[in-house]
Amino acid sequence: MRAILPFPQQNAKHYKELEAAVDVVRRACRLCLNVKSSLFSTDEKVLEKNDQTPVTVADFGVQALISLELNKLFPSIPLVAEEDSAFLLSRNLADTVLNEVTDTLSSTCKPLTQDDVLEAIDRGGKDAFVFGSKPATYWVLNPIDGPHGFLKAGKALYVVGLALVVEGEIVVGVMGCPNWEEDLSEKSSTEIEEGWDSLGTWMKSLNSQLKSPCVWTRCFVDGSDIIHKASFCIPDSQTWESLPLYSLSNAPSNAGNVWDHAVGIICVHEAGGKVTDWQGSDIDLAVGHVGRRIIFPYGGVLVTNSNLHDKILQIIDQTSRV
């Protein structure tokens, strides 16, 4: 069942891409919940990467699922994603991932095989596609952003993030949050949030898919223009004043992964916020010409409600001179 979006098709470009993205992220959230439900009873579903970042079958399953679905619909659009199949093969878990993907994949003409899953994962892996220096069109996927949250038994948050870059510009972003619990009276909730170039950021509960499929809520950033009163998804004790500012006097251009930021950039921007590096420059997605996998924001990434952006940049600049 294709997603019903909060605006008509004729109002915007890339409608089919957004429609597909919402659908595949919804399926990916379901896969995450299926895996997590047995996480603490099946040890093999919890792995550990060499860099000590916890990763699960869900991580590889989400990448395989989304890669398969998008490749069916948009075979000419490459995928830039976090994982590759080598680690999965080294732990002999390909069959486990195959089973999870099969349960959530849309209809297919032939039975899914292990090779299909491995190929789908590697379609988004390192060296899967060479872009060159010209503006490019491609998907960016973070299968599970916040793996520590996934591994916790409670309601810690994690996100499935998918963005579409067209000719170098992020035009679509969809985030699925399986553990979102805005109303504490609800025992289980899955929220999906989308950002669409020039048409805003919208959110809906996937639990209401059958009851109220058209109910979307427009999202906006907080309008505060006083730094010490600003907060976002964190308690007052964790607002700006409690966050450290590190000296930037010798700060290099810190490398980051594009999948950690792409979907967030458009969702924040379309909600009225602003995202730059610590010098106020836009995040350059094309700086990694070959693979489009790495970004180099000077000092780090600054995300604000736009009203506070210049003030915080001034504080960063002043701190860097200390």
ZIVEN-V189346 format. One record per backbone hydrogen bond with DSSP energy under -0.5 kcal/mol. CO is the residue of the C=O (numbers start at 1). NH is the residue of the N-H. Records with the same first field share a line. If there is no record, write none. Layout:
CO: NH, NH
//
This chain:
3: 5
8: 11
9: 12
12: 15
14: 18
15: 19
16: 20
17: 21
18: 22
19: 3, 23
20: 24
21: 25
22: 26
23: 27
24: 28
25: 29
26: 30
27: 31
28: 32
29: 33
30: 34
31: 35
32: 36
33: 37
34: 38
35: 38
36: 39
38: 41, 42
42: 45
43: 46
45: 47, 57
47: 55
49: 52
52: 54
53: 49
55: 47
56: 59, 60
57: 61
58: 62
59: 63
60: 64
61: 65
62: 66
63: 67
64: 68
65: 69
66: 70
67: 71
68: 72
69: 73
70: 74
74: 77
76: 78
78: 139
79: 81
80: 141
84: 87, 88
85: 89
86: 90
87: 91
88: 91, 93
89: 92
93: 97
94: 98
95: 99
96: 100
97: 101
98: 102
99: 103
100: 104
101: 104, 105
113: 117
114: 118
115: 119
116: 120
117: 121
118: 122
119: 123
120: 124
121: 124
122: 125
123: 79
124: 81
125: 128
129: 131
136: 168
137: 78
138: 165
139: 80
140: 163
141: 82, 143
142: 161
144: 146
145: 159
146: 149, 150
147: 151
148: 152
149: 152
159: 145, 161
160: 176
161: 142
162: 174
163: 140
164: 166, 171, 172
165: 138, 167
166: 169
169: 166, 171
171: 197
172: 164
173: 195
174: 162
175: 193
176: 160, 178
177: 180, 191
182: 184
183: 186
190: 206, 207
191: 177
192: 204
193: 175
194: 202
195: 173
196: 199, 200
200: 196
201: 219
202: 194
203: 217
204: 192
205: 208
206: 209
208: 212
212: 215
214: 216
217: 203
219: 201
225: 227
226: 229
227: 230
230: 240
235: 238
236: 239
239: 242
240: 243
244: 246
248: 251
252: 254, 299
254: 297
256: 295
257: 260
258: 261, 262
261: 265
262: 266
263: 267
264: 268
265: 269
266: 270
267: 271
268: 271, 273
269: 272
270: 201
271: 221
274: 304
276: 302
277: 280
281: 277
282: 284
283: 285
284: 287
287: 289
288: 292
289: 132
290: 131
293: 258
294: 288
295: 256
297: 254
298: 278, 300
300: 278
301: 303
302: 276
304: 274
305: 307
306: 309, 310
308: 312
309: 313
310: 314
311: 315
312: 316
313: 317
314: 318
315: 319
316: 320
317: 321
318: 321
319: 322
//
